[in-house]
């Protein structure tokens, strides 16, 4: 999932083969919350954000 700098959400992957910048890991209760945070970050940074889901580890 890709969240564009204008806050729009699509099912595309990050464009191009270059990764510019870093990454942010957030532990959130729902995927909807993750989309909202990705939207906030994309607008604040003025650059698209790729959203990826990691498996939850209940032992952590």
Contact map, one row per residue, 1 for C-alpha under 8 A:
111000001111100000000000000000000000000000000000011100000000
111100001111110000000000000000000000000000000001111000000000
111110111100000000000000000000000010011001000001111000000000
011111111000000000000000000000000000001001100011100000000000
001111110000000000000000000000000000001001111111100000000000
000111110000000000000000000000000000000001100100000000000000
001111111000000000000000000000000000001101100000000000000000
001111111100000000000000000000000000001000000000000000000000
111100111110000000000000000000000010001000000000000000000000
111000011111000000000000000000000000000000000000000000000000
110000001111100000000000000000000000000000000000000000000000
110000000111110000000000000000000000000000000000000000000000
110000000011111000000000000000000000000000000000010000000000
010000000001111100000000000000000000000000000001110000000000
000000000000111110000000000000000000000000000000000000000000
000000000000011111000000000000000000000000000000000000000000
000000000000001111100000000000000000000000000000000000000000
000000000000000111110000000000000000000000000000000000000000
000000000000000011111100000000000000000000000000000000000000
000000000000000001111100000000000000000000000000000000000000
000000000000000000111110000000000000000000000000000000000000
000000000000000000111111000000000000000000000000000000000000
000000000000000000001111100000000000000000000000000000000000
000000000000000000000111110000000000000000000000000000000000
000000000000000000000011111000000000000000000000000000000000
000000000000000000000001111100000100000000000000000000000000
000000000000000000000000111110000000000000000000000000000000
000000000000000000000000011111101100000000000000000000000000
000000000000000000000000001111101000000000000000000000000000
000000000000000000000000000111111100000000000000000000000000
000000000000000000000000000111111110000000000000000000000000
000000000000000000000000000001111111000000000000000000000000
000000000000000000000000000111111111100000000000000000000000
000000000000000000000000010101111111110000000000001000000000
001000001000000000000000000000111111111000000000001000000000
000000000000000000000000000000011111111100000000000000000000
000000000000000000000000000000001111111110000000000000000000
001000000000000000000000000000000111111111000000111000000000
001110111000000000000000000000000011111111100000100000000000
000000100000000000000000000000000001111111110000000000000000
000000000000000000000000000000000000111111111000100000000000
001111100000000000000000000000000000011111111111100000000000
000111100000000000000000000000000000001111111110000000000000
000010000000000000000000000000000000000111111100000000000000
000010000000000000000000000000000000000011111110000000000000
000011000000000000000000000000000000000001111111000000000000
000110000000000000000000000000000000000001101111100000000000
011110000000010000000000000000000000000001000111110000000000
011110000000010000000000000000000000011011000011111000000000
111000000000110000000000000000000000010000000001111100000000
111000000000000000000000000000000110010000000000111110000000
100000000000000000000000000000000000000000000000011111000000
000000000000000000000000000000000000000000000000001111100000
000000000000000000000000000000000000000000000000000111110000
000000000000000000000000000000000000000000000000000011111000
000000000000000000000000000000000000000000000000000001111100
000000000000000000000000000000000000000000000000000000111111
000000000000000000000000000000000000000000000000000000011111
000000000000000000000000000000000000000000000000000000001111
000000000000000000000000000000000000000000000000000000001111
